[in-house]
Amino acid sequence: MNIDEYQTLACRTMGDASLTTLALGIAGESGEVADLVKKHVGHSHELDREKLKEELGDVLWYVATMARALGCELRDLFPSYSFESTTNCARKRALERAATGISASAGRVLILLNDSDGFSIGYEESQALERFLAQLVLSINDACKTIGVEIEDVAAANIDKLRRRYPDGFSSERSRNREE
């Protein structure tokens, strides 16, 4: 799956979410990423790579849908460099930096939308949101590289989960009554 296909499929389950709702989603899911990384780096838990992959996919979903809501293509937000870390200590630090980057960017999105009315934003705010989304993509990509997965695999796993949850597209009723 390429990133354009991912964004199209992700937006199929977007519903009528406002920018503020999407920003809150980014913040919530980035908190899930931060918690997993904190437990691994700070509390010496084994890293649950599959759970981290799932949570990164959830952050990516919110980034993809917010980008579309802003009229932006997700592919335009992707970094153009290769990331690699070699030692265990370097990998832990890289994962920690990626998680804090995700959380910090999520906070910036929330602050910007809180300072506006959250529904109608001007050109400058839209440009700032695109920069913050690009920072989120960069941090998600860094986290993926650190744990040895490709962001496209994270995207594909996220779409598989969404297809199971919402086979006919998003519905509030299915969201309220879902089992997983």
N, C-alpha and C positions, 0 to 999 in steps of 0.2 A: 504494500500500500504506500503510495506516495503522499506527501503532506497536503497536496491539493485535494486528493480524494478524502483524506482524513477530515479536513475542514468541512467539506460538503456533507459527509456523513454525520459528523458531530453536530452540525447545525440542524440536522433533521430532528434532533431531540432537544432543541433549544427552547421551544415554546415561545412565549411572549415575554421573556425575561428582560427586565430593565437593566441599564448599565450598572446601577447600584446593586441589584440582585446578583449580577455576574461578578462584580467586585467582591461582594461578600462571599461568594462561592470560591473565588481565588484565595481570599484570606483564610477561609475555613479549611480548604484542602491544603494550603501551604502550611497550616498549623499541623495537619496530619503528617506531612513530610518532616517538618521540624521535630515533631515528637519522636518519630522513628529514628532520626539521625541522632537526636539528643540521647536516646537510650543506648544506641550503639557506641557513640563516641564518648559520652560522659558517664554512662553507667555500665559499660563493658558488656552489653547484651549482644548476642549474635545478631547480625544484620539480617532482617527478614527481607531478602531481595525481591521476592514476589510481591509482598505487601507494599514495599517502596515503589516498585514498578507500577502497581495499581494506583497508588496515590499520585505519582508523577503524571500518570495518564489522566487522572481527575483534574489536576491543575491545568494540564495541557488542554483539556476539553473547555474549561472556562476561558483560557487564553484564546483558543480558536474561535469560540462563539463571540467573545467580546470584540476580537479583531473584525469579525464579519459584521457585527453591529456597527462598528466604526467605518465600515466600507474598506477594510484593509485585508489583504491576503496574508495568511499565516506564513507562506513561503518567503515573503518579503521581510519577515522578522527574524529569519534564521541566521545564525552566525556563519561565517565563512572561514573558520579556522578549525584545526584539529586539536583536541585536548587529550593529553595522556599523562598519567601519573604512575610511578613505578613502585615505590615502597609502600608498605602498609601504613606508615605514619603519614606519608604524603597523600595517600588515598583518603584516609580519615579526615585530614585537613581539607582536602578538595571537596569531600562530601559535605563537611561542615560549612564551607564557604558557599557551596551551591544551595544548601538549605537556607542559610541566612540571606542569600541573594534572592531566593524565591519569596521569603517572608518580607524582606525589606521592600521589594517591588510591589508586593501585594498591598503593603501599607501605603505606599505612594499612590497607588490607584485609588484606594479608599479615601485618602486625604483629599485628593483632587476632586473626587465626586462629592465628598462631603462639603467642600467649599463651593461647589456649584449646586444647582437644584437637583442634580442627579439624573435628570431626564433630557434636558436640552443643554448641549454644551457647544461652545464656540470652536472656531478653527484652532486657536492656540491650545485649548484644553484637549481637543482631539489629537493634535500632534504630540502633546505631552503623554497622553494615554498610549499612543502607538510606541513611543520610546520606552515607556514602562513595560509594555507587553513584550517588546524586543528584549529587554533585560530579563524578563521572566523566561522567555524561550532560551536565552543564553544559559541561564542558571539551570533550567530543566535539562538542557542538553549536557551541561557539565556533570550533573548528577547521573544521568544515563551513562555517560562515558566512564565515570568513576566506578560504577557497579558492573560495567561490561555489557551493557545492552544498548541497542540503537534506539533512538527516539522514534523511529518508524515502527519498531516492534512494540513500544509502549503505546503508540497511537493505535495500532492494530488490536492490541489486547483491550484497550478502552472501548473501541467500536464493537468488539465481540461482546463485551459486557453490556453495552447499551442495547445491542440487538436483542439480547436475551430479556432485558428489562422492558424495553419499549419496541416490540416488533413492528408496530404500526406507527411509530413516531411518538413523541412525548405526549403524555396525558397526565393531568393533575391527579386523576383518580388512581391510575397505576402507580404514580409516585407515592401517594399516601398509603397504598395497600401493598407495596412490594415486600417480598419476604426476605430478600438479601440485603 
